[in-house]
């Protein structure tokens, strides 16, 4: 199918993809003694209760601040507060600070120039140039935040910071169809490339290179199509299958084909609309989307302009018409004018112009369908719903990190930070078939805060026994409430 393989290598993420109930029960089943198993399950509950309590006040502040900047009702609440403009600006920055910390804890990261370049280096289902109407977006809110909280590897658009894109997770999207117009475009592009090569004009139009692969030092000289299937099974390697790389054969041209594109499993977009001279806009939009193909990432951008024929399309359209008419006129003026030659020239011109028009119409229809699909299928939530989801996601990840780390120390004894990190990742791979870049530093920090692990003189960590660990944490408020409900017979 493909002429050569385009393989994207991505850094392994810190997200633990295993569901918490499955993780806890699987680890509990590895414990032989039933009494220890019961103590472990009790410890898991107490760890979750404690972590929820730690984050409760922070999440409460986040939600109260967002209530002031909710695009629907926030303006009314701000008026009731009778705050000055400077006080509102400070509250905005506090809200962004809380939210971006939650995003970081939930293992989202801001898109880098390299990731954006990889995404834009190919086409998938969206074949129209998409741009943002910058006049409709605020240019001050986020710019001020990143000025006060500088970050490394901010993308180029961060200079005006209209919207940061926060990414997490990698998946695969596949589409099977005939792709008639796309195949025609591919053939025309290859014929054009052949003409440019034969006439040696290609040297005046240098090709743009794109970073389709982040290579290791050991693999710098390795071509995309030299990666083995075993390497591609690792979740660090994702293959992109495009029509542009398709082998030229009648079977491929006449039958259905399957194209494949890596996806960003989760994307969060934060932005504010521009205000006017009479009223300053204060609403902050937070959109949460899922499974967005990398090459179609532009579809998530806010305030998109309506697509239209590109200047290059218009040049092709006009030049084709001019040269076609000139050729037809020259044929008519020839003494031995051949009707079929004239007909062929005119038909070619009309056909090419029709091809440009109908290709654009087909792309517009695809664009509208994608917009509809993204609205109903790809958008997970927005505003308060997104923030609540993020808060719960933070707790779930923190609980899983702490439980896995404690289990390893409990089962395998003392370990350095590096050894613990390696053993936690091996456990996830062996027991659940999942790979991740385990955040051992954060997990150990939480365990030390709980007081159930210690560190010896040579830097090795060790944990308290299960029963002692439960005594150290103590009975939580949630357990007292549950006990009271059971005594009252309340469900």
C-alpha positions in Angstrom: 0.0 0.0 0.0 2.6 2.6 1.1 5.7 3.5 -0.9 7.6 4.0 2.4 6.6 4.1 6.0 6.2 7.4 7.9 6.8 6.6 11.6 6.4 9.2 14.3 8.3 8.6 17.5 6.7 10.2 20.6 7.8 10.5 24.2 6.2 8.1 26.5 3.6 9.8 28.8 3.1 9.7 32.5 -0.6 8.8 32.3 -1.5 5.4 33.9 -4.2 4.1 31.5 -5.4 1.3 33.8 -8.7 1.9 35.5 -8.3 2.3 39.2 -10.8 -0.5 40.3 -9.1 -2.9 38.0 -5.6 -1.9 39.2 -6.5 -2.2 42.9 -8.2 -5.6 42.5 -5.3 -7.0 40.4 -2.7 -5.9 42.9 -4.8 -7.3 45.8 -5.1 -10.7 44.1 -1.3 -10.8 44.0 -1.2 -10.8 47.8 -1.4 -14.3 49.2 -2.6 -13.7 52.7 -6.3 -12.9 52.9 -5.7 -10.7 56.0 -3.0 -8.7 54.2 -5.3 -8.4 51.2 -8.1 -6.9 53.4 -5.6 -4.4 54.9 -4.3 -3.5 51.5 -7.9 -2.7 50.2 -8.5 -0.6 53.3 -5.2 1.2 52.7 -6.2 2.0 49.1 -9.5 3.5 50.2 -7.8 5.6 52.9 -5.1 6.8 50.4 -7.9 8.0 48.0 -9.8 9.7 50.8 -6.7 11.6 52.0 -5.7 12.7 48.5 -9.2 13.9 47.8 -9.1 15.9 51.0 -5.7 17.4 50.0 -7.1 18.7 46.7 -10.5 19.7 47.9 -9.8 23.3 48.8 -7.7 23.9 45.7 -10.5 22.5 43.5 -13.1 24.5 45.4 -11.1 27.7 44.8 -10.8 26.8 41.1 -14.6 26.3 40.6 -15.5 29.5 42.5 -13.1 31.5 40.4 -14.4 30.0 37.2 -18.0 30.9 38.2 -16.9 34.6 37.7 -15.5 33.9 34.2 -18.1 31.5 32.9 -19.1 32.8 29.4 -22.8 32.3 30.2 -23.4 33.6 33.7 -20.0 35.0 34.8 -20.7 38.6 33.7 -23.7 38.8 36.0 -21.7 37.4 39.0 -18.9 39.9 38.4 -21.4 42.8 38.4 -22.7 41.6 41.8 -19.2 41.6 43.2 -18.6 45.3 42.4 -14.9 44.7 41.7 -12.4 47.1 40.1 -10.8 46.3 36.8 -7.5 45.5 38.4 -9.1 43.2 40.9 -10.8 41.3 38.1 -7.5 41.0 36.2 -5.8 39.5 39.3 -8.7 37.0 39.7 -8.3 36.0 36.1 -4.6 35.3 36.6 -5.3 33.3 39.7 -7.9 31.2 37.9 -5.5 30.5 35.0 -2.8 29.6 37.5 -5.0 27.1 39.3 -6.3 25.6 36.0 -2.9 25.2 34.3 -1.6 23.5 37.5 -4.5 21.1 37.4 -3.8 20.4 33.7 -0.2 19.7 34.5 -1.1 17.4 37.3 -3.5 15.6 34.9 -0.5 15.0 32.7 -1.6 17.5 29.9 1.2 19.4 28.3 1.2 22.4 26.0 1.8 21.7 22.3 5.3 22.4 21.1 6.4 23.7 17.7 7.7 20.3 16.8 4.4 18.6 17.5 2.5 21.2 15.6 4.9 20.8 12.7 4.5 17.1 12.7 0.7 17.5 12.7 0.7 19.9 9.8 3.2 18.0 7.7 0.4 15.8 6.3 -3.3 15.7 5.3 -5.9 13.3 6.5 -9.6 14.0 6.1 -9.4 17.8 6.1 -8.0 19.1 2.8 -8.8 22.8 3.1 -6.6 25.5 4.5 -7.9 26.5 7.9 -7.0 29.8 9.6 -8.2 31.7 12.7 -9.9 35.1 12.6 -7.5 36.7 15.1 -9.7 39.9 15.3 -12.3 37.8 17.1 -9.9 36.6 19.8 -8.5 38.4 22.9 -4.7 38.9 22.7 -4.0 40.1 26.3 -5.3 37.5 28.9 -3.0 34.6 28.0 -0.1 36.7 26.9 0.0 38.3 30.3 -0.2 34.9 32.0 2.7 33.4 30.1 4.7 36.6 30.6 4.3 36.2 34.4 4.7 32.4 34.3 7.3 31.7 31.5 7.5 28.2 30.1 10.0 26.4 28.0 9.1 25.2 24.4 6.2 27.5 24.0 5.0 27.4 20.4 5.4 30.4 18.1 1.7 31.4 18.5 2.5 32.0 22.1 3.9 35.4 21.2 0.3 36.5 20.8 -1.1 33.7 22.8 -4.6 33.5 21.3 -5.1 30.0 22.6 -2.9 27.4 24.1 -3.5 23.7 23.0 -2.9 21.2 25.8 -2.4 17.6 24.6 -2.4 14.2 26.3 -2.3 10.7 24.9 -1.8 9.1 21.5 -4.2 6.9 19.5 -4.9 5.7 16.0 -7.7 6.7 13.6 -8.4 4.7 10.4 -10.7 5.5 7.5 -11.6 3.2 4.6 -13.0 4.7 1.4 -12.4 5.1 -2.3 -11.0 8.7 -2.0 -11.6 9.4 -5.7 -10.8 13.1 -5.7 -7.8 12.6 -3.4 -6.4 9.9 -5.7 -6.9 12.3 -8.7 -5.0 15.0 -6.8 -2.2 12.6 -6.0 -1.8 11.6 -9.7 -1.8 15.2 -10.8 0.8 16.0 -8.1 3.0 13.2 -9.2 2.8 14.2 -12.9 3.6 17.7 -12.0 6.6 16.6 -9.9 7.8 14.5 -12.9 7.5 17.5 -15.2 9.5 19.6 -12.7 12.2 17.0 -12.4 12.5 16.5 -16.2 12.7 20.2 -16.9 15.0 20.6 -13.9 12.8 23.4 -12.5 12.5 21.7 -9.1 15.7 23.3 -7.9 13.9 26.6 -7.9 11.2 25.2 -5.7 13.0 23.6 -2.7 11.0 21.1 -0.8 10.0 21.8 2.8 11.2 19.2 5.3 9.1 18.3 8.3 10.1 16.4 11.5 8.2 13.2 11.0 10.4 11.3 13.4 12.1 12.3 16.7 15.1 10.0 16.4 17.4 8.7 19.1 21.1 9.2 18.8 21.4 5.5 18.0 18.8 5.7 15.3 19.7 8.9 13.5 20.7 7.0 10.4 17.7 4.8 10.3 15.1 5.4 7.6 11.4 5.3 8.3 10.8 2.1 6.4 13.6 0.3 8.3 11.7 0.1 11.6 10.7 -3.4 12.4 7.2 -4.5 13.3 8.4 -5.3 16.9 9.5 -1.7 17.3 6.2 -0.4 15.9 4.3 -2.4 18.5 5.8 -0.1 21.2 3.4 2.7 21.9 6.3 5.2 21.3 6.1 4.6 17.6 3.0 5.5 15.5 2.7 5.1 11.8 1.0 7.5 9.4 -0.4 6.0 6.2 -1.4 8.7 3.6 -2.7 8.7 0.1 0.3 10.8 -1.0 2.6 7.8 -0.2 0.4 5.2 -1.9 1.9 2.9 -4.5 0.8 3.6 -8.1 -1.3 0.6 -9.2 -4.7 0.1 -10.9 -5.8 -2.0 -7.9 -5.1 0.8 -5.5 -6.7 3.4 -7.7 -9.9 1.4 -8.4 -10.5 -0.1 -5.0 -11.1 1.1 -1.4 -8.1 1.9 0.6 -7.4 2.4 4.3 -5.5 5.4 5.5 -4.2 5.9 9.1 -3.4 8.9 11.2 -2.1 9.2 14.7 -4.5 11.1 17.0 -4.2 13.3 20.1 -6.3 11.3 22.5 -7.3 14.5 24.4 -7.0 18.2 23.5 -8.0 21.1 25.7 -8.3 24.6 24.2 -8.4 27.7 26.3 -9.3 31.1 24.8 -11.3 34.3 25.2 -13.3 36.2 22.6 -12.3 39.8 21.8 -14.4 42.6 23.4 -15.5 45.9 21.9 -15.0 49.5 22.6 -18.0 49.7 24.9 -17.6 46.4 26.8 -14.6 44.3 27.8 -15.1 40.6 27.4 -14.4 38.5 30.6 -15.7 35.1 29.7 -13.0 32.3 29.4 -13.8 29.3 27.2 -12.5 25.9 28.0 -13.1 23.1 25.4 -12.3 19.4 25.9 -12.0 17.2 22.8 -11.0 13.6 22.2 -9.3 11.6 19.5 -8.4 14.4 17.1 -6.3 13.3 14.1 -2.9 15.1 14.1 -3.2 16.2 10.5 -6.7 17.6 11.2 -5.7 19.4 14.4 -6.8 22.8 12.9 -10.4 21.7 13.3 -10.2 22.4 17.1 -9.2 26.0 16.6 -11.7 28.6 17.8 -13.2 31.3 15.5 -12.2 29.6 12.2 -12.6 31.6 9.0 -14.8 30.1 6.3 -12.5 28.1 3.9 -12.2 29.4 0.4 -10.2 28.7 -2.7 -6.5 29.5 -2.0 -4.6 32.1 -4.1 -2.7 29.2 -5.7 -6.1 27.6 -6.8 -7.1 30.9 -8.4 -3.8 31.2 -10.2 -4.1 27.6 -11.5 -7.7 28.3 -12.5 -6.9 31.5 -14.4 -3.7 30.3 -16.0 -5.3 27.2 -17.2 -8.2 29.2 -18.7 -5.8 31.7 -20.4 -3.5 29.1 -21.9 -6.4 26.9 -22.9 -8.2 29.7 -24.7 -4.9 30.8 -26.3 -4.3 27.3 -27.6 -7.8 26.9 -28.9 -7.6 30.3 -30.6 -4.3 29.4 -32.2 -5.7 26.1 -33.4 -8.7 27.9 -35.1 -6.4 30.3 -36.9 -4.3 27.5 -38.3 -5.2 26.8 -42.0 -5.6 23.1 -41.3 -7.5 23.4 -38.1 -8.6 20.1 -36.8 -12.0 20.1 -34.9 -11.0 17.2 -32.7 -7.8 19.0 -31.6 -9.7 22.1 -30.7 -12.3 20.0 -28.9 -9.6 18.2 -26.9 -8.0 21.4 -25.9 -11.2 23.0 -24.8 -12.3 19.8 -23.0 -9.1 19.7 -21.1 -9.4 23.3 -20.0 -13.0 22.9 -19.0 -12.3 19.6 -17.3 -9.4 21.0 -15.2 -11.4 24.0 -14.2 -14.3 21.7 -13.2 -11.9 19.5 -11.3 -10.7 22.5 -9.2 -14.3 23.6 -8.5 -15.7 20.2 -7.7 -12.7 19.3 -5.6 -13.3 22.4 -3.5 -17.0 21.6 -3.2 -16.2 18.1 -2.1 -13.6 19.4 0.5 -16.2 21.9 1.7 -18.8 19.1 2.2 -16.1 17.1 4.1 -15.3 20.1 6.2 -18.9 20.7 7.2 -19.3 17.0 8.0 -16.2 17.1 10.2 -17.4 20.2 12.0 -20.7 18.5 12.8 -19.0 15.3 13.8 -16.6 17.1 16.1 -19.5 19.0 17.7 -21.4 15.8 18.6 -18.8 13.1 18.7 -15.4 14.6 19.5 -16.3 17.3 22.0 -16.3 15.7 25.5 -17.3 18.8 27.5 -16.7 22.5 28.0 -16.5 25.0 30.8 -17.4 23.7 34.3 -17.8 20.1 33.1 -14.3 20.1 31.7 -12.8 21.4 35.0 -14.7 18.9 37.1 -13.4 16.1 34.8 -9.9 17.4 35.2 -10.1 17.6 39.0 -11.3 14.0 39.2 -8.7 12.9 36.7 -5.9 14.4 38.9 -7.2 12.4 41.9 -7.4 9.2 40.0 -3.8 9.5 38.6 -2.4 10.5 42.0 -4.1 7.6 43.8 -2.9 5.0 41.2 0.7 6.3 41.4 0.8 6.1 45.2 -0.8 2.6 45.3 1.6 1.2 42.8 4.6 2.6 44.5 3.6 1.4 47.9 2.8 -2.1 46.5 6.3 -2.4 45.0 8.0 -1.4 48.2 5.7 -3.8 50.2 6.4 -6.7 47.9 10.1 -6.2 46.9 11.6 -4.3 49.9 13.9 -1.4 49.9 14.6 0.5 46.6 16.2 3.6 45.4 14.2 6.2 43.5 15.5 4.9 40.1 14.9 1.3 41.1 11.4 2.0 42.2 10.6 3.9 39.0 11.8 0.9 36.9 9.9 -1.7 38.9 6.7 0.3 38.8 6.9 0.6 35.0 7.7 -3.2 34.7 4.7 -4.0 36.9 2.4 -2.0 34.6 3.8 -3.7 31.5 3.8 -7.3 32.9 0.5 -7.3 34.7 -1.6 -4.9 32.5 0.3 -4.7 29.2 0.6 -0.9 29.5 3.6 1.3 29.2 4.0 4.8 30.7 6.7 7.1 32.0 5.9 6.6 35.7 6.1 9.8 37.8 7.9 8.2 40.7 9.0 11.5 42.3 5.4 12.7 42.8 4.3 9.3 44.1 7.1 9.2 46.7 6.4 12.7 47.7 2.8 11.8 48.4 3.8 8.6 50.3 6.2 10.7 52.5 3.4 13.2 53.1 1.2 10.3 54.3 4.0 9.1 56.5 3.9 5.5 55.4 7.4 5.3 53.8 10.8 6.3 55.1 14.3 6.7 53.7 17.5 5.0 55.0 21.0 6.5 55.2 22.0 5.3 51.7 18.9 6.8 50.0 16.8 3.7 49.7 13.0 3.9 50.4 11.1 1.3 52.5 7.4 1.2 53.6 5.6 0.5 56.8 3.7 -2.7 57.2 0.1 -2.7 55.9 -1.5 -2.7 59.4 0.9 0.0 60.6 0.3 2.1 57.5 -3.4 2.0 58.1 -2.8 3.1 61.7 -0.6 6.0 60.6 -3.2 7.3 58.2 -6.0 6.7 60.8 -9.7 6.5 60.3 -10.9 9.1 57.8 -14.0 11.2 57.8 -15.5 9.3 54.9 -15.2 6.0 56.9 -17.0 7.6 59.8 -19.8 8.8 57.5 -20.1 5.4 55.9 -20.2 3.7 59.3 -22.9 6.1 60.5 -25.0 5.4 57.4 -24.7 1.7 57.9 -25.9 2.0 61.5 -28.9 4.1 60.4 -29.7 1.7 57.5 -29.3 4.5 55.0 -28.3 3.3 51.5 
